[in-house]
């Protein structure tokens, strides 16, 4: 979406940057013609991202993880550094 001049002015006045706007659009709750990311919703998103970071660090420790699928079936999984594919 393109920001109007009005939007750019209000962002500057209120200390709201484009990254914040993008997060509200991604994670906020749509209500009619607006998106709202409340303090509680932001806190929940932060908890979920922190959990994802913990899992990603474990994946990094393993050198990456591969999951083999066929259709909807999960066939096998292995550490990327354990095989050369």
PDB file of N, CA, C and O in Angstrom:
ATOM      1  N   UNK A   1       0.840  -1.181   0.000  1.00  0.00           N
ATOM      2  CA  UNK A   1       0.000   0.000   0.000  1.00  0.00           C
ATOM      3  C   UNK A   1       0.883   1.242   0.000  1.00  0.00           C
ATOM      4  O   UNK A   1       1.979   1.257   0.559  1.00  0.00           O
ATOM      5  N   UNK A   2       0.375   2.264  -0.635  1.00  0.00           N
ATOM      6  CA  UNK A   2       1.094   3.531  -0.685  1.00  0.00           C
ATOM      7  C   UNK A   2       0.568   4.472   0.387  1.00  0.00           C
ATOM      8  O   UNK A   2      -0.642   4.618   0.561  1.00  0.00           O
ATOM      9  N   UNK A   3       1.488   5.108   1.105  1.00  0.00           N
ATOM     10  CA  UNK A   3       1.102   6.061   2.147  1.00  0.00           C
ATOM     11  C   UNK A   3       0.800   7.413   1.513  1.00  0.00           C
ATOM     12  O   UNK A   3       1.557   7.897   0.672  1.00  0.00           O
ATOM     13  N   UNK A   4      -0.303   8.015   1.921  1.00  0.00           N
ATOM     14  CA  UNK A   4      -0.646   9.360   1.451  1.00  0.00           C
ATOM     15  C   UNK A   4       0.235  10.376   2.173  1.00  0.00           C
ATOM     16  O   UNK A   4       0.895  10.048   3.158  1.00  0.00           O
ATOM     17  N   UNK A   5       0.239  11.589   1.683  1.00  0.00           N
ATOM     18  CA  UNK A   5       0.986  12.660   2.350  1.00  0.00           C
ATOM     19  C   UNK A   5       0.457  12.871   3.766  1.00  0.00           C
ATOM     20  O   UNK A   5       1.228  13.095   4.699  1.00  0.00           O
ATOM     21  N   UNK A   6      -0.864  12.799   3.916  1.00  0.00           N
ATOM     22  CA  UNK A   6      -1.470  12.927   5.246  1.00  0.00           C
ATOM     23  C   UNK A   6      -0.904  11.863   6.192  1.00  0.00           C
ATOM     24  O   UNK A   6      -0.530  12.159   7.327  1.00  0.00           O
ATOM     25  N   UNK A   7      -0.848  10.619   5.703  1.00  0.00           N
ATOM     26  CA  UNK A   7      -0.316   9.508   6.508  1.00  0.00           C
ATOM     27  C   UNK A   7       1.139   9.773   6.878  1.00  0.00           C
ATOM     28  O   UNK A   7       1.526   9.583   8.032  1.00  0.00           O
ATOM     29  N   UNK A   8       1.939  10.203   5.929  1.00  0.00           N
ATOM     30  CA  UNK A   8       3.359  10.469   6.195  1.00  0.00           C
ATOM     31  C   UNK A   8       3.526  11.554   7.253  1.00  0.00           C
ATOM     32  O   UNK A   8       4.391  11.449   8.123  1.00  0.00           O
ATOM     33  N   UNK A   9       2.701  12.595   7.180  1.00  0.00           N
ATOM     34  CA  UNK A   9       2.768  13.672   8.172  1.00  0.00           C
ATOM     35  C   UNK A   9       2.402  13.157   9.559  1.00  0.00           C
ATOM     36  O   UNK A   9       3.086  13.466  10.535  1.00  0.00           O
ATOM     37  N   UNK A  10       1.328  12.374   9.652  1.00  0.00           N
ATOM     38  CA  UNK A  10       0.888  11.856  10.946  1.00  0.00           C
ATOM     39  C   UNK A  10       1.916  10.883  11.527  1.00  0.00           C
ATOM     40  O   UNK A  10       2.150  10.871  12.735  1.00  0.00           O
ATOM     41  N   UNK A  11       2.524  10.071  10.668  1.00  0.00           N
ATOM     42  CA  UNK A  11       3.568   9.157  11.134  1.00  0.00           C
ATOM     43  C   UNK A  11       4.716   9.951  11.751  1.00  0.00           C
ATOM     44  O   UNK A  11       5.211   9.603  12.823  1.00  0.00           O
ATOM     45  N   UNK A  12       5.136  11.013  11.075  1.00  0.00           N
ATOM     46  CA  UNK A  12       6.240  11.842  11.573  1.00  0.00           C
ATOM     47  C   UNK A  12       5.869  12.513  12.893  1.00  0.00           C
ATOM     48  O   UNK A  12       6.678  12.551  13.820  1.00  0.00           O
ATOM     49  N   UNK A  13       4.662  13.036  12.979  1.00  0.00           N
ATOM     50  CA  UNK A  13       4.212  13.725  14.195  1.00  0.00           C
ATOM     51  C   UNK A  13       4.109  12.786  15.391  1.00  0.00           C
ATOM     52  O   UNK A  13       4.361  13.185  16.528  1.00  0.00           O
ATOM     53  N   UNK A  14       3.732  11.526  15.124  1.00  0.00           N
ATOM     54  CA  UNK A  14       3.410  10.591  16.208  1.00  0.00           C
ATOM     55  C   UNK A  14       4.512   9.570  16.479  1.00  0.00           C
ATOM     56  O   UNK A  14       4.347   8.690  17.324  1.00  0.00           O
ATOM     57  N   UNK A  15       5.627   9.679  15.772  1.00  0.00           N
ATOM     58  CA  UNK A  15       6.734   8.758  15.999  1.00  0.00           C
ATOM     59  C   UNK A  15       6.434   7.330  15.590  1.00  0.00           C
ATOM     60  O   UNK A  15       6.909   6.384  16.218  1.00  0.00           O
ATOM     61  N   UNK A  16       5.651   7.176  14.545  1.00  0.00           N
ATOM     62  CA  UNK A  16       5.293   5.853  14.028  1.00  0.00           C
ATOM     63  C   UNK A  16       6.019   5.670  12.704  1.00  0.00           C
ATOM     64  O   UNK A  16       5.825   6.446  11.769  1.00  0.00           O
ATOM     65  N   UNK A  17       6.873   4.618  12.627  1.00  0.00           N
ATOM     66  CA  UNK A  17       7.621   4.406  11.387  1.00  0.00           C
ATOM     67  C   UNK A  17       6.952   3.345  10.504  1.00  0.00           C
ATOM     68  O   UNK A  17       5.975   2.712  10.904  1.00  0.00           O
ATOM     69  N   UNK A  18       7.490   3.170   9.312  1.00  0.00           N
ATOM     70  CA  UNK A  18       6.891   2.259   8.327  1.00  0.00           C
ATOM     71  C   UNK A  18       6.916   0.806   8.812  1.00  0.00           C
ATOM     72  O   UNK A  18       5.989   0.041   8.543  1.00  0.00           O
ATOM     73  N   UNK A  19       7.972   0.433   9.521  1.00  0.00           N
ATOM     74  CA  UNK A  19       8.036  -0.933  10.041  1.00  0.00           C
ATOM     75  C   UNK A  19       6.896  -1.201  11.019  1.00  0.00           C
ATOM     76  O   UNK A  19       6.319  -2.288  11.025  1.00  0.00           O
ATOM     77  N   UNK A  20       6.575  -0.210  11.844  1.00  0.00           N
ATOM     78  CA  UNK A  20       5.463  -0.355  12.785  1.00  0.00           C
ATOM     79  C   UNK A  20       4.148  -0.500  12.027  1.00  0.00           C
ATOM     80  O   UNK A  20       3.317  -1.342  12.369  1.00  0.00           O
ATOM     81  N   UNK A  21       3.965   0.314  11.010  1.00  0.00           N
ATOM     82  CA  UNK A  21       2.746   0.243  10.192  1.00  0.00           C
ATOM     83  C   UNK A  21       2.629  -1.144   9.561  1.00  0.00           C
ATOM     84  O   UNK A  21       1.551  -1.737   9.559  1.00  0.00           O
ATOM     85  N   UNK A  22       3.739  -1.661   9.026  1.00  0.00           N
ATOM     86  CA  UNK A  22       3.715  -2.977   8.390  1.00  0.00           C
ATOM     87  C   UNK A  22       3.347  -4.077   9.384  1.00  0.00           C
ATOM     88  O   UNK A  22       2.605  -4.998   9.042  1.00  0.00           O
ATOM     89  N   UNK A  23       3.861  -3.985  10.614  1.00  0.00           N
ATOM     90  CA  UNK A  23       3.507  -4.982  11.631  1.00  0.00           C
ATOM     91  C   UNK A  23       2.029  -4.911  11.989  1.00  0.00           C
ATOM     92  O   UNK A  23       1.387  -5.945  12.176  1.00  0.00           O
ATOM     93  N   UNK A  24       1.486  -3.705  12.085  1.00  0.00           N
ATOM     94  CA  UNK A  24       0.051  -3.565  12.364  1.00  0.00           C
ATOM     95  C   UNK A  24      -0.760  -4.181  11.229  1.00  0.00           C
ATOM     96  O   UNK A  24      -1.752  -4.866  11.477  1.00  0.00           O
ATOM     97  N   UNK A  25      -0.347  -3.944   9.992  1.00  0.00           N
ATOM     98  CA  UNK A  25      -1.061  -4.521   8.849  1.00  0.00           C
ATOM     99  C   UNK A  25      -0.940  -6.043   8.832  1.00  0.00           C
ATOM    100  O   UNK A  25      -1.890  -6.735   8.464  1.00  0.00           O
ATOM    101  N   UNK A  26       0.227  -6.573   9.230  1.00  0.00           N
ATOM    102  CA  UNK A  26       0.446  -8.022   9.225  1.00  0.00           C
ATOM    103  C   UNK A  26      -0.253  -8.735  10.379  1.00  0.00           C
ATOM    104  O   UNK A  26      -0.826  -9.807  10.185  1.00  0.00           O
ATOM    105  N   UNK A  27      -0.212  -8.150  11.577  1.00  0.00           N
ATOM    106  CA  UNK A  27      -0.672  -8.854  12.773  1.00  0.00           C
ATOM    107  C   UNK A  27      -1.901  -8.251  13.433  1.00  0.00           C
ATOM    108  O   UNK A  27      -2.473  -8.852  14.342  1.00  0.00           O
ATOM    109  N   UNK A  28      -2.309  -7.086  12.994  1.00  0.00           N
ATOM    110  CA  UNK A  28      -3.445  -6.409  13.617  1.00  0.00           C
ATOM    111  C   UNK A  28      -4.781  -7.036  13.247  1.00  0.00           C
ATOM    112  O   UNK A  28      -4.879  -7.854  12.333  1.00  0.00           O
ATOM    113  N   UNK A  29      -5.794  -6.629  13.977  1.00  0.00           N
ATOM    114  CA  UNK A  29      -7.154  -7.099  13.743  1.00  0.00           C
ATOM    115  C   UNK A  29      -7.877  -6.109  12.836  1.00  0.00           C
ATOM    116  O   UNK A  29      -7.987  -4.929  13.171  1.00  0.00           O
ATOM    117  N   UNK A  30      -8.378  -6.586  11.672  1.00  0.00           N
ATOM    118  CA  UNK A  30      -9.116  -5.667  10.797  1.00  0.00           C
ATOM    119  C   UNK A  30     -10.483  -5.337  11.392  1.00  0.00           C
ATOM    120  O   UNK A  30     -11.211  -6.228  11.829  1.00  0.00           O
ATOM    121  N   UNK A  31     -10.820  -4.065  11.404  1.00  0.00           N
ATOM    122  CA  UNK A  31     -12.141  -3.603  11.857  1.00  0.00           C
ATOM    123  C   UNK A  31     -12.596  -2.537  10.876  1.00  0.00           C
ATOM    124  O   UNK A  31     -12.094  -1.413  10.881  1.00  0.00           O
ATOM    125  N   UNK A  32     -13.542  -2.899  10.044  1.00  0.00           N
ATOM    126  CA  UNK A  32     -14.063  -2.034   8.987  1.00  0.00           C
ATOM    127  C   UNK A  32     -12.916  -1.538   8.113  1.00  0.00           C
ATOM    128  O   UNK A  32     -12.326  -2.325   7.373  1.00  0.00           O
ATOM    129  N   UNK A  33     -12.589  -0.248   8.183  1.00  0.00           N
ATOM    130  CA  UNK A  33     -11.580   0.321   7.288  1.00  0.00           C
ATOM    131  C   UNK A  33     -10.233   0.536   7.969  1.00  0.00           C
ATOM    132  O   UNK A  33      -9.432   1.345   7.500  1.00  0.00           O
ATOM    133  N   UNK A  34      -9.965  -0.183   9.081  1.00  0.00           N
ATOM    134  CA  UNK A  34      -8.704   0.009   9.796  1.00  0.00           C
ATOM    135  C   UNK A  34      -8.192  -1.306  10.364  1.00  0.00           C
ATOM    136  O   UNK A  34      -8.927  -2.291  10.448  1.00  0.00           O
ATOM    137  N   UNK A  35      -6.927  -1.308  10.751  1.00  0.00           N
ATOM    138  CA  UNK A  35      -6.293  -2.432  11.421  1.00  0.00           C
ATOM    139  C   UNK A  35      -5.845  -1.939  12.787  1.00  0.00           C
ATOM    140  O   UNK A  35      -5.308  -0.839  12.911  1.00  0.00           O
ATOM    141  N   UNK A  36      -6.069  -2.762  13.821  1.00  0.00           N
ATOM    142  CA  UNK A  36      -5.704  -2.378  15.181  1.00  0.00           C
ATOM    143  C   UNK A  36      -4.801  -3.459  15.768  1.00  0.00           C
ATOM    144  O   UNK A  36      -5.146  -4.641  15.755  1.00  0.00           O
ATOM    145  N   UNK A  37      -3.648  -3.046  16.280  1.00  0.00           N
ATOM    146  CA  UNK A  37      -2.768  -3.948  17.013  1.00  0.00           C
ATOM    147  C   UNK A  37      -2.650  -3.382  18.423  1.00  0.00           C
ATOM    148  O   UNK A  37      -1.870  -2.466  18.682  1.00  0.00           O
ATOM    149  N   UNK A  38      -3.441  -3.947  19.325  1.00  0.00           N
ATOM    150  CA  UNK A  38      -3.488  -3.448  20.701  1.00  0.00           C
ATOM    151  C   UNK A  38      -2.218  -3.839  21.450  1.00  0.00           C
ATOM    152  O   UNK A  38      -1.410  -4.632  20.967  1.00  0.00           O
ATOM    153  N   UNK A  39      -2.065  -3.273  22.619  1.00  0.00           N
ATOM    154  CA  UNK A  39      -0.926  -3.604  23.478  1.00  0.00           C
ATOM    155  C   UNK A  39      -0.912  -5.105  23.786  1.00  0.00           C
ATOM    156  O   UNK A  39       0.139  -5.741  23.710  1.00  0.00           O
ATOM    157  N   UNK A  40      -2.062  -5.669  24.130  1.00  0.00           N
ATOM    158  CA  UNK A  40      -2.148  -7.101  24.440  1.00  0.00           C
ATOM    159  C   UNK A  40      -1.809  -7.958  23.224  1.00  0.00           C
ATOM    160  O   UNK A  40      -1.099  -8.956  23.341  1.00  0.00           O
ATOM    161  N   UNK A  41      -2.318  -7.567  22.057  1.00  0.00           N
ATOM    162  CA  UNK A  41      -2.020  -8.315  20.830  1.00  0.00           C
ATOM    163  C   UNK A  41      -0.538  -8.216  20.489  1.00  0.00           C
ATOM    164  O   UNK A  41       0.064  -9.199  20.057  1.00  0.00           O
ATOM    165  N   UNK A  42       0.052  -7.048  20.676  1.00  0.00           N
ATOM    166  CA  UNK A  42       1.481  -6.875  20.414  1.00  0.00           C
ATOM    167  C   UNK A  42       2.298  -7.749  21.358  1.00  0.00           C
ATOM    168  O   UNK A  42       3.286  -8.356  20.946  1.00  0.00           O
ATOM    169  N   UNK A  43       1.887  -7.816  22.629  1.00  0.00           N
ATOM    170  CA  UNK A  43       2.589  -8.654  23.607  1.00  0.00           C
ATOM    171  C   UNK A  43       2.500 -10.123  23.219  1.00  0.00           C
ATOM    172  O   UNK A  43       3.486 -10.850  23.341  1.00  0.00           O
ATOM    173  N   UNK A  44       1.346 -10.570  22.756  1.00  0.00           N
ATOM    174  CA  UNK A  44       1.177 -11.962  22.323  1.00  0.00           C
ATOM    175  C   UNK A  44       2.052 -12.254  21.105  1.00  0.00           C
ATOM    176  O   UNK A  44       2.687 -13.307  21.041  1.00  0.00           O
ATOM    177  N   UNK A  45       2.091 -11.346  20.151  1.00  0.00           N
ATOM    178  CA  UNK A  45       2.953 -11.527  18.978  1.00  0.00           C
ATOM    179  C   UNK A  45       4.415 -11.610  19.396  1.00  0.00           C
ATOM    180  O   UNK A  45       5.171 -12.416  18.855  1.00  0.00           O
ATOM    181  N   UNK A  46       4.813 -10.785  20.353  1.00  0.00           N
ATOM    182  CA  UNK A  46       6.186 -10.806  20.841  1.00  0.00           C
ATOM    183  C   UNK A  46       6.511 -12.154  21.478  1.00  0.00           C
ATOM    184  O   UNK A  46       7.589 -12.701  21.242  1.00  0.00           O
ATOM    185  N   UNK A  47       5.596 -12.696  22.282  1.00  0.00           N
ATOM    186  CA  UNK A  47       5.807 -14.021  22.887  1.00  0.00           C
ATOM    187  C   UNK A  47       5.971 -15.088  21.807  1.00  0.00           C
ATOM    188  O   UNK A  47       6.848 -15.947  21.904  1.00  0.00           O
ATOM    189  N   UNK A  48       5.129 -15.029  20.785  1.00  0.00           N
ATOM    190  CA  UNK A  48       5.204 -16.021  19.703  1.00  0.00           C
ATOM    191  C   UNK A  48       6.517 -15.898  18.936  1.00  0.00           C
ATOM    192  O   UNK A  48       7.120 -16.909  18.574  1.00  0.00           O
ATOM    193  N   UNK A  49       6.963 -14.673  18.687  1.00  0.00           N
ATOM    194  CA  UNK A  49       8.232 -14.470  17.986  1.00  0.00           C
ATOM    195  C   UNK A  49       9.416 -14.939  18.828  1.00  0.00           C
ATOM    196  O   UNK A  49      10.375 -15.495  18.291  1.00  0.00           O
ATOM    197  N   UNK A  50       9.357 -14.721  20.141  1.00  0.00           N
ATOM    198  CA  UNK A  50      10.429 -15.194  21.020  1.00  0.00           C
ATOM    199  C   UNK A  50      10.497 -16.717  21.009  1.00  0.00           C
ATOM    200  O   UNK A  50      11.588 -17.287  21.012  1.00  0.00           O
ATOM    201  N   UNK A  51       9.338 -17.384  20.995  1.00  0.00           N
ATOM    202  CA  UNK A  51       9.309 -18.842  20.911  1.00  0.00           C
ATOM    203  C   UNK A  51       9.877 -19.299  19.574  1.00  0.00           C
ATOM    204  O   UNK A  51      10.651 -20.256  19.526  1.00  0.00           O
ATOM    205  N   UNK A  52       9.506 -18.633  18.498  1.00  0.00           N
ATOM    206  CA  UNK A  52      10.037 -18.981  17.176  1.00  0.00           C
ATOM    207  C   UNK A  52      11.553 -18.794  17.146  1.00  0.00           C
ATOM    208  O   UNK A  52      12.259 -19.595  16.535  1.00  0.00           O
ATOM    209  N   UNK A  53      12.060 -17.747  17.798  1.00  0.00           N
ATOM    210  CA  UNK A  53      13.507 -17.522  17.850  1.00  0.00           C
ATOM    211  C   UNK A  53      14.210 -18.658  18.589  1.00  0.00           C
ATOM    212  O   UNK A  53      15.285 -19.088  18.171  1.00  0.00           O
ATOM    213  N   UNK A  54      13.622 -19.151  19.678  1.00  0.00           N
ATOM    214  CA  UNK A  54      14.220 -20.274  20.407  1.00  0.00           C
ATOM    215  C   UNK A  54      14.310 -21.512  19.510  1.00  0.00           C
ATOM    216  O   UNK A  54      15.329 -22.202  19.496  1.00  0.00           O
ATOM    217  N   UNK A  55      13.247 -21.784  18.771  1.00  0.00           N
ATOM    218  CA  UNK A  55      13.231 -22.946  17.883  1.00  0.00           C
ATOM    219  C   UNK A  55      14.235 -22.757  16.748  1.00  0.00           C
ATOM    220  O   UNK A  55      14.950 -23.693  16.392  1.00  0.00           O
ATOM    221  N   UNK A  56      14.294 -21.554  16.179  1.00  0.00           N
ATOM    222  CA  UNK A  56      15.245 -21.290  15.098  1.00  0.00           C
ATOM    223  C   UNK A  56      16.688 -21.442  15.566  1.00  0.00           C
ATOM    224  O   UNK A  56      17.533 -21.906  14.799  1.00  0.00           O
ATOM    225  N   UNK A  57      16.987 -21.066  16.794  1.00  0.00           N
ATOM    226  CA  UNK A  57      18.340 -21.247  17.337  1.00  0.00           C
ATOM    227  C   UNK A  57      18.683 -22.728  17.435  1.00  0.00           C
ATOM    228  O   UNK A  57      19.819 -23.118  17.166  1.00  0.00           O
ATOM    229  N   UNK A  58      17.716 -23.556  17.818  1.00  0.00           N
ATOM    230  CA  UNK A  58      17.944 -25.001  17.866  1.00  0.00           C
ATOM    231  C   UNK A  58      18.215 -25.547  16.466  1.00  0.00           C
ATOM    232  O   UNK A  58      19.079 -26.405  16.281  1.00  0.00           O
ATOM    233  N   UNK A  59      17.468 -25.040  15.480  1.00  0.00           N
ATOM    234  CA  UNK A  59      17.679 -25.464  14.096  1.00  0.00           C
ATOM    235  C   UNK A  59      19.067 -25.049  13.630  1.00  0.00           C
ATOM    236  O   UNK A  59      19.745 -25.821  12.952  1.00  0.00           O
ATOM    237  N   UNK A  60      19.499 -23.841  13.981  1.00  0.00           N
ATOM    238  CA  UNK A  60      20.852 -23.389  13.642  1.00  0.00           C
ATOM    239  C   UNK A  60      21.900 -24.306  14.254  1.00  0.00           C
ATOM    240  O   UNK A  60      22.881 -24.653  13.595  1.00  0.00           O
ATOM    241  N   UNK A  61      21.703 -24.703  15.512  1.00  0.00           N
ATOM    242  CA  UNK A  61      22.646 -25.595  16.190  1.00  0.00           C
ATOM    243  C   UNK A  61      22.785 -26.925  15.466  1.00  0.00           C
ATOM    244  O   UNK A  61      23.835 -27.564  15.536  1.00  0.00           O
ATOM    245  N   UNK A  62      21.741 -27.343  14.777  1.00  0.00           N
ATOM    246  CA  UNK A  62      21.771 -28.599  14.038  1.00  0.00           C
ATOM    247  C   UNK A  62      22.291 -28.417  12.615  1.00  0.00           C
ATOM    248  O   UNK A  62      22.381 -29.389  11.864  1.00  0.00           O
ATOM    249  N   UNK A  63      22.632 -27.195  12.237  1.00  0.00           N
ATOM    250  CA  UNK A  63      23.100 -26.934  10.881  1.00  0.00           C
ATOM    251  C   UNK A  63      21.973 -26.887   9.879  1.00  0.00           C
ATOM    252  O   UNK A  63      22.205 -27.004   8.676  1.00  0.00           O
ATOM    253  N   UNK A  64      20.753 -26.717  10.358  1.00  0.00           N
ATOM    254  CA  UNK A  64      19.565 -26.727   9.509  1.00  0.00           C
ATOM    255  C   UNK A  64      18.841 -28.053   9.668  1.00  0.00           C
ATOM    256  O   UNK A  64      19.412 -29.024  10.164  1.00  0.00           O
ATOM    257  N   UNK A  65      17.601 -28.090   9.252  1.00  0.00           N
ATOM    258  CA  UNK A  65      16.787 -29.302   9.343  1.00  0.00           C
ATOM    259  C   UNK A  65      16.060 -29.483   8.018  1.00  0.00           C
ATOM    260  O   UNK A  65      15.547 -28.523   7.444  1.00  0.00           O
ATOM    261  N   UNK A  66      16.020 -30.710   7.542  1.00  0.00           N
ATOM    262  CA  UNK A  66      15.293 -31.055   6.323  1.00  0.00           C
ATOM    263  C   UNK A  66      14.090 -31.909   6.698  1.00  0.00           C
ATOM    264  O   UNK A  66      14.193 -32.796   7.545  1.00  0.00           O
ATOM    265  N   UNK A  67      12.950 -31.643   6.066  1.00  0.00           N
ATOM    266  CA  UNK A  67      11.748 -32.460   6.242  1.00  0.00           C
ATOM    267  C   UNK A  67      11.337 -32.954   4.863  1.00  0.00           C
ATOM    268  O   UNK A  67      11.140 -32.157   3.945  1.00  0.00           O
ATOM    269  N   UNK A  68      11.210 -34.265   4.718  1.00  0.00           N
ATOM    270  CA  UNK A  68      10.814 -34.872   3.451  1.00  0.00           C
ATOM    271  C   UNK A  68       9.315 -35.151   3.504  1.00  0.00           C
ATOM    272  O   UNK A  68       8.815 -35.733   4.467  1.00  0.00           O
ATOM    273  N   UNK A  69       8.603 -34.728   2.455  1.00  0.00           N
ATOM    274  CA  UNK A  69       7.153 -34.911   2.396  1.00  0.00           C
ATOM    275  C   UNK A  69       6.753 -35.626   1.118  1.00  0.00           C
ATOM    276  O   UNK A  69       7.502 -35.672   0.142  1.00  0.00           O
ATOM    277  N   UNK A  70       5.561 -36.176   1.155  1.00  0.00           N
ATOM    278  CA  UNK A  70       4.919 -36.695  -0.053  1.00  0.00           C
ATOM    279  C   UNK A  70       3.439 -36.410   0.110  1.00  0.00           C
ATOM    280  O   UNK A  70       2.773 -37.000   0.962  1.00  0.00           O
ATOM    281  N   UNK A  71       2.928 -35.505  -0.707  1.00  0.00           N
ATOM    282  CA  UNK A  71       1.551 -35.072  -0.534  1.00  0.00           C
ATOM    283  C   UNK A  71       1.399 -34.420   0.832  1.00  0.00           C
ATOM    284  O   UNK A  71       2.128 -33.486   1.167  1.00  0.00           O
ATOM    285  N   UNK A  72       0.441 -34.921   1.625  1.00  0.00           N
ATOM    286  CA  UNK A  72       0.228 -34.403   2.974  1.00  0.00           C
ATOM    287  C   UNK A  72       1.008 -35.181   4.033  1.00  0.00           C
ATOM    288  O   UNK A  72       0.959 -34.836   5.214  1.00  0.00           O
ATOM    289  N   UNK A  73       1.728 -36.230   3.620  1.00  0.00           N
ATOM    290  CA  UNK A  73       2.444 -37.082   4.576  1.00  0.00           C
ATOM    291  C   UNK A  73       3.844 -36.546   4.854  1.00  0.00           C
ATOM    292  O   UNK A  73       4.565 -36.151   3.937  1.00  0.00           O
ATOM    293  N   UNK A  74       4.219 -36.539   6.138  1.00  0.00           N
ATOM    294  CA  UNK A  74       5.584 -36.213   6.550  1.00  0.00           C
ATOM    295  C   UNK A  74       6.351 -37.529   6.602  1.00  0.00           C
ATOM    296  O   UNK A  74       6.069 -38.376   7.450  1.00  0.00           O
ATOM    297  N   UNK A  75       7.322 -37.711   5.701  1.00  0.00           N
ATOM    298  CA  UNK A  75       8.008 -38.990   5.543  1.00  0.00           C
ATOM    299  C   UNK A  75       9.160 -39.153   6.529  1.00  0.00           C
ATOM    300  O   UNK A  75       9.211 -40.142   7.260  1.00  0.00           O
ATOM    301  N   UNK A  76      10.088 -38.191   6.558  1.00  0.00           N
ATOM    302  CA  UNK A  76      11.237 -38.278   7.462  1.00  0.00           C
ATOM    303  C   UNK A  76      11.820 -36.888   7.670  1.00  0.00           C
ATOM    304  O   UNK A  76      11.433 -35.929   7.003  1.00  0.00           O
ATOM    305  N   UNK A  77      12.746 -36.800   8.597  1.00  0.00           N
ATOM    306  CA  UNK A  77      13.438 -35.543   8.861  1.00  0.00           C
ATOM    307  C   UNK A  77      14.864 -35.838   9.293  1.00  0.00           C
ATOM    308  O   UNK A  77      15.136 -36.884   9.882  1.00  0.00           O
ATOM    309  N   UNK A  78      15.779 -34.912   9.000  1.00  0.00           N
ATOM    310  CA  UNK A  78      17.166 -35.081   9.425  1.00  0.00           C
ATOM    311  C   UNK A  78      17.869 -33.731   9.483  1.00  0.00           C
ATOM    312  O   UNK A  78      17.434 -32.746   8.887  1.00  0.00           O
ATOM    313  N   UNK A  79      18.982 -33.726  10.230  1.00  0.00           N
ATOM    314  CA  UNK A  79      19.808 -32.526  10.319  1.00  0.00           C
ATOM    315  C   UNK A  79      20.516 -32.310   8.991  1.00  0.00           C
ATOM    316  O   UNK A  79      21.003 -33.269   8.392  1.00  0.00           O
ATOM    317  N   UNK A  80      20.581 -31.095   8.530  1.00  0.00           N
ATOM    318  CA  UNK A  80      21.234 -30.806   7.251  1.00  0.00           C
ATOM    319  C   UNK A  80      22.715 -31.154   7.272  1.00  0.00           C
ATOM    320  O   UNK A  80      23.255 -31.578   6.251  1.00  0.00           O
ATOM    321  N   UNK A  81      23.382 -30.988   8.402  1.00  0.00           N
ATOM    322  CA  UNK A  81      24.812 -31.273   8.436  1.00  0.00           C
ATOM    323  C   UNK A  81      25.106 -32.764   8.578  1.00  0.00           C
ATOM    324  O   UNK A  81      26.273 -33.157   8.579  1.00  0.00           O
ATOM    325  N   UNK A  82      24.070 -33.606   8.700  1.00  0.00           N
ATOM    326  CA  UNK A  82      24.302 -35.044   8.837  1.00  0.00           C
ATOM    327  C   UNK A  82      24.368 -35.747   7.487  1.00  0.00           C
ATOM    328  O   UNK A  82      24.828 -36.886   7.409  1.00  0.00           O
ATOM    329  N   UNK A  83      23.916 -35.088   6.427  1.00  0.00           N
ATOM    330  CA  UNK A  83      23.932 -35.668   5.084  1.00  0.00           C
ATOM    331  C   UNK A  83      24.276 -34.589   4.082  1.00  0.00           C
ATOM    332  O   UNK A  83      24.108 -33.401   4.354  1.00  0.00           O
ATOM    333  N   UNK A  84      24.743 -34.989   2.962  1.00  0.00           N
ATOM    334  CA  UNK A  84      25.001 -34.027   1.890  1.00  0.00           C
ATOM    335  C   UNK A  84      23.961 -34.236   0.798  1.00  0.00           C
ATOM    336  O   UNK A  84      24.013 -35.217   0.056  1.00  0.00           O
ATOM    337  N   UNK A  85      23.010 -33.297   0.705  1.00  0.00           N
ATOM    338  CA  UNK A  85      21.937 -33.377  -0.305  1.00  0.00           C
ATOM    339  C   UNK A  85      21.906 -32.113  -1.092  1.00  0.00           C
ATOM    340  O   UNK A  85      21.081 -31.968  -1.994  1.00  0.00           O
TER     341      UNK A  85
END
